[in-house]
Amino acid sequence: MSLSAPPRLLEVKDLSVHFKVYSGVLKVLDGVTFSVDAGEKVGLVGETGCGKTTTMKAILRILPIPPAVVPRGEILFQGEDLLRMRPDQMRQVRGPGISMVFQDPTASLNPVFTIGEQLGPVIRYSAPENRGLSRRQIRQKALIPLQDVALADPERLLDAYPIQLSGGMRQRVCIGMALATNPELLIADEPGTSLDVTIQDQVIRLLGELVERKRTSVILITHSLGVVREMTDRVYVMYAGNMVEVAPTRRLFANPLHPYTRGLMEAVPKLTGGGMAMGIPGRLPSYQHPPSGCRFHTRCPHVMPVCRREKPPFFQAEAGHQAACFLYSPEAERHRNEAQA
Amino acid sequence: MDDEVLIAQDLKKHFVIGYESLMNRRPITVKAVDGVSFRVRRGETLGLVGESGSGKSTIAYMTVGMVQPSGGTLLFRGQDLFANGLKRALPLRKEIQIVFQDPGSSLNPRRTIQQILELPLRIHAPGKDLGQEVVRLLDLVDLPPEYMHKYPQMLSGGEKQIVAIARALATNPSLVILDEPTSALDVSVQGKIINLLIRLQREFDLTYLFITHDLSLMRNVASRVAIMYLGRICEVADAAEFFQFPQHPYTQMLLSSIPVVSEAEEAVKPKKIISTGEIPSPVNLPKGCSFHTRCPQVMDICKHVDPILVGTSAGHTARCHLFEQPVEVTAQGWPT
């Protein structure tokens, strides 16, 4: 990297995560590489079990080790490798550096403490100058994140238990809590999935406005292509522990390249009607015995001999638009001819 | 009249969730379904759409006879489904089957696929060659016959749901209730299930009551759509008409909240209506129209008087004061 270019906010290089289980080793993440710039909203899309959440947990180092192991890779956050940090250094990163909103707000809030009791410590440890504050001062400060997420009557909410709030309100509390530390990077893992459509719309819109105002970078993890399209600047598509495509959001939706991304886009039911596509045949491969070469080749309609032999690297199709597929390699013609021979 | 397979008239289900106090034994109820009327025609797919807590699943459970209504009637080909309470004659039970949302929990993990498919056959078709029937059922849904020796956990989510569909078809029903059959599945397998359901519907002249929260999905499968909000139906129309001219403010809000994936879809959505407010608790319903707390077009009357379903065009009804004759407030207050 040249010295003049500032380091990216987050740069994940060749990250692999395996799980050692009774029956063998599950090779879940297989060389995941991606980056997030300051102020950028990045989407990470993929179906159940493709490794989205594992990637994020690896970044925050909250993977259960064992059974998880990280055999190789680097996670550079503001130029420093999180994988090499001591636990106490890592604690400094969680919160002020990176914070997270989880999918199910009911599970991420403790049912036996009030919102105030859970929000208080977040405020206290979010900045060194907050350490010495009195309880009353912390309480005053705790009102701000609740106001940020447009919750009515925050004073009363501080004394409420999570069960007294609706799902949408709980998720707002979680978003407020995650942003209370003014993090550089917010990881939002399916923030609207457990909510109703109209409430999801509210929550996603609120999240978008807040990060815009606070200039926080975001990684939005979701399986919903629609949410990604409305909220992000750039999208990574993930399949079976691999990044398969990256593009600016508009371009990805206008012209998806990777056969998996295309299949996914076709499979989404359209509001314009016209019937349902058949979807993608087959199923997610086993992580214990992943297919050789490209992990998608078992389901791919365009499979070529080379796909079974080699793992495709990212090929540049247009500026900023890359796909990990041999169809876009400079030698695609040769690969195709090999298929016919 | 022969054409209408299922008719619900003023159907109600109020669950008692507690009492006001030890002394005052007035029950506190959740009005899960509160006066719902609809008709399902033979061979059609009626989409019942609503958010969580709107009562759509309760309607499904009443139709298959798992839950007894607190009021109103439910007629199947003119027969009252609750003439004997929850006890329903075998031939009637055979005609109405259901596919549940989560195949992971609706299939017994200790039974093989063969045992799962045999059970309805033993009850409803005694004397038939069970082994042959199971193979026929698997063939019907394009699963290889070897699958009958597998256990549910050996199958993928999509395959499990296909087995659940085969089980529903085992009794040769005429009405199948699909309670969010694809919402636990990934989009890439959703299409396969839906296309299978559509094929089976044609093949066996099935009638579907399709329950979902996904309007984009409804656009592609339903012939008619009914929207529910807090135990009431607020709009019913033929699918094409419904998506082109949504009438009720709630429907418009719902449609404009859907995240879509293309410009073409963006164009058919109603103009952006900012969704506001929370869904009120079904224990404590707002007075008047239950949507008035979130409605962008709320009028004074909405806070006092409950609207009724009125026709807005052919085959299209909506429950909203915007489409009723204007009512004036009098010295005695709002008419009720």
Interface residues (C-beta under 8 A of the other chain):
Chain A: E47 T48 S166 G168 M169 D196 V197 T198 I199 Q200 D201 Q202 I204 R205 H223 S224 L225 G226 V227 R229 E230 F253 G263 L264 M265 A267 V268 P269 K270 L271 T272 G273 G274 G275 M276 A277 M278 G279 I280 P281 R283 L284
Chain B: E51 S52 S156 G158 D186 V187 S188 V189 Q190 G191 K192 I194 N195 I198 H213 D214 L215 S216 L217 R219 N220 V221 A239 A240 F243 M253 L254 L255 S257 I258 P259 V260 V261 S262 A264 E265 V268 K269 I274 S275 T276 E278 I279
